[in-house]
Amino acid sequence: MFVVHLYLTGSASPPSPADAHAVQDLIWAHAGPWHRLEHVLARCEPDGIGLVLYLSAPTADRATEQAANLLAGVRGTGVLARYTFPESG
Protein backbone atom coordinates (compact mmCIF):
# COMPACT_ATOMS: atom_id res chain seq x y z
CA MET A 1 0.00 0.00 0.00
CA PHE A 2 1.20 3.49 -0.84
CA VAL A 3 0.20 6.92 0.41
CA VAL A 4 -0.43 9.82 -1.98
CA HIS A 5 -0.60 13.30 -0.45
CA LEU A 6 -2.48 16.05 -2.32
CA TYR A 7 -3.51 19.59 -1.55
CA LEU A 8 -6.52 21.29 -3.14
CA THR A 9 -6.45 25.08 -3.23
CA GLY A 10 -8.33 27.94 -4.79
CA SER A 11 -11.61 28.32 -2.92
CA ALA A 12 -12.63 31.95 -2.42
CA SER A 13 -13.32 31.28 1.26
CA PRO A 14 -11.65 29.05 3.82
CA PRO A 15 -12.97 25.50 3.65
CA SER A 16 -15.22 24.16 6.38
CA PRO A 17 -15.14 20.71 7.95
CA ALA A 18 -18.30 20.04 5.91
CA ASP A 19 -16.32 20.76 2.72
CA ALA A 20 -13.64 18.26 3.72
CA HIS A 21 -16.30 15.66 4.51
CA ALA A 22 -18.02 16.27 1.15
CA VAL A 23 -14.69 15.89 -0.68
CA GLN A 24 -14.06 12.60 1.08
CA ASP A 25 -17.56 11.37 0.20
CA LEU A 26 -17.17 12.39 -3.47
CA ILE A 27 -13.88 10.54 -3.76
CA TRP A 28 -15.39 7.37 -2.28
CA ALA A 29 -18.45 7.70 -4.52
CA HIS A 30 -16.32 7.89 -7.66
CA ALA A 31 -13.75 5.24 -6.69
CA GLY A 32 -13.98 2.03 -8.64
CA PRO A 33 -12.31 -1.26 -7.80
CA TRP A 34 -9.61 -0.50 -10.39
CA HIS A 35 -8.50 2.55 -8.36
CA ARG A 36 -7.69 0.23 -5.46
CA LEU A 37 -8.47 2.94 -2.92
CA GLU A 38 -8.14 1.59 0.62
CA HIS A 39 -8.70 4.75 2.69
CA VAL A 40 -9.02 8.50 2.24
CA LEU A 41 -8.56 11.36 4.68
CA ALA A 42 -9.60 14.92 3.94
CA ARG A 43 -8.77 17.79 6.29
CA CYS A 44 -9.54 21.47 5.91
CA GLU A 45 -6.57 23.80 6.15
CA PRO A 46 -6.59 27.63 6.16
CA ASP A 47 -6.27 27.88 2.37
CA GLY A 48 -7.42 24.52 1.03
CA ILE A 49 -8.11 20.87 1.69
CA GLY A 50 -5.39 18.36 2.39
CA LEU A 51 -5.97 14.85 1.07
CA VAL A 52 -4.26 11.61 1.93
CA LEU A 53 -5.13 8.66 -0.30
CA TYR A 54 -4.08 5.15 0.64
CA LEU A 55 -3.92 3.00 -2.47
CA SER A 56 -3.04 -0.61 -3.06
CA ALA A 57 -0.48 -0.65 -5.87
CA PRO A 58 2.70 -2.48 -6.88
CA THR A 59 4.78 0.74 -6.94
CA ALA A 60 4.59 4.33 -5.73
CA ASP A 61 4.43 5.54 -9.34
CA ARG A 62 1.45 3.31 -10.02
CA ALA A 63 -0.30 4.59 -6.87
CA THR A 64 0.23 8.16 -8.10
CA GLU A 65 -1.29 7.22 -11.48
CA GLN A 66 -4.28 5.60 -9.77
CA ALA A 67 -4.81 8.73 -7.65
CA ALA A 68 -4.60 10.96 -10.73
CA ASN A 69 -7.15 8.79 -12.56
CA LEU A 70 -9.50 8.89 -9.59
CA LEU A 71 -9.24 12.66 -9.22
CA ALA A 72 -9.83 13.13 -12.94
CA GLY A 73 -13.25 11.59 -12.39
CA VAL A 74 -14.24 13.93 -9.55
CA ARG A 75 -12.72 17.18 -10.79
CA GLY A 76 -15.41 19.84 -11.02
CA THR A 77 -18.00 17.73 -9.14
CA GLY A 78 -19.97 19.27 -6.27
CA VAL A 79 -17.86 21.14 -3.74
CA LEU A 80 -14.73 20.17 -5.71
CA ALA A 81 -15.69 22.65 -8.44
CA ARG A 82 -14.42 25.39 -6.11
CA TYR A 83 -10.90 23.96 -5.84
CA THR A 84 -7.80 23.71 -7.98
CA PHE A 85 -6.25 20.29 -8.29
CA PRO A 86 -2.49 19.68 -8.29
CA GLU A 87 -0.88 19.08 -11.67
CA SER A 88 -0.38 15.40 -12.30
CA GLY A 89 2.91 13.95 -13.31
C-alpha distance (Angstrom), angle and dihedral (degrees) to the residues before:
residue distance angle dihedral
M1 . . .
F2 3.79 . .
V3 3.78 132.8 .
V4 3.81 121.7 -133.8
H5 3.81 116.8 -165.9
L6 3.82 118.9 -156.8
Y7 3.77 135.3 172.5
L8 3.80 123.4 -153.2
T9 3.80 116.2 -156.4
G10 3.77 139.5 169.5
S11 3.79 107.6 75.0
A12 3.81 113.0 141.4
S13 3.80 90.5 -132.0
P14 3.79 132.6 35.7
P15 3.79 111.6 -84.7
S16 3.78 120.4 -108.1
P17 3.79 127.5 -139.3
A18 3.82 85.6 -105.7
D19 3.83 89.1 59.4
A20 3.80 91.2 52.5
H21 3.80 90.7 48.4
A22 3.83 91.2 49.1
V23 3.82 90.8 50.1
Q24 3.79 90.5 51.4
D25 3.82 91.2 49.0
L26 3.82 92.4 48.5
I27 3.79 91.8 51.4
W28 3.81 91.7 50.5
A29 3.80 91.2 45.7
H30 3.81 92.1 54.2
A31 3.81 97.6 40.2
G32 3.76 114.7 109.4
P33 3.79 126.7 -166.3
W34 3.83 89.3 -100.7
H35 3.83 90.1 63.5
R36 3.80 88.8 60.7
L37 3.80 91.7 -150.0
E38 3.80 110.5 177.0
H39 3.81 101.5 174.9
V40 3.79 140.0 -9.1
L41 3.79 131.1 -159.1
A42 3.79 123.3 -168.5
R43 3.81 121.9 -173.4
C44 3.77 128.9 178.6
E45 3.79 115.7 -125.1
P46 3.83 127.8 -174.3
D47 3.82 93.4 -90.6
G48 3.79 105.5 20.5
I49 3.77 148.2 -19.2
G50 3.76 123.1 -68.8
L51 3.80 116.2 -145.6
V52 3.76 130.4 -164.4
L53 3.80 115.5 -170.8
Y54 3.79 120.8 -169.1
L55 3.79 109.6 -156.4
S56 3.76 133.0 180.0
A57 3.80 106.4 -130.0
P58 3.80 139.9 141.2
T59 3.83 93.0 -120.5
A60 3.79 139.7 15.4
D61 3.81 90.0 -113.7
R62 3.79 90.9 54.8
A63 3.82 90.8 49.0
T64 3.81 89.0 53.0
E65 3.82 90.1 51.0
Q66 3.81 91.1 49.2
A67 3.82 90.5 50.3
A68 3.81 91.3 49.0
N69 3.82 91.0 50.1
L70 3.79 91.5 49.3
L71 3.80 93.5 48.5
A72 3.80 90.9 47.9
G73 3.79 86.9 63.1
V74 3.81 95.3 52.2
R75 3.80 100.2 38.0
G76 3.79 109.7 123.5
T77 3.83 93.7 10.5
G78 3.80 119.8 131.5
V79 3.78 114.5 -48.0
L80 3.82 89.3 -2.1
A81 3.81 89.8 72.8
R82 3.81 86.9 77.1
Y83 3.80 94.8 58.3
T84 3.77 138.1 74.0
F85 3.77 116.6 -129.7
P86 3.81 123.5 -140.4
E87 3.79 116.5 -101.4
S88 3.77 111.3 -98.6
G89 3.73 122.8 -128.0
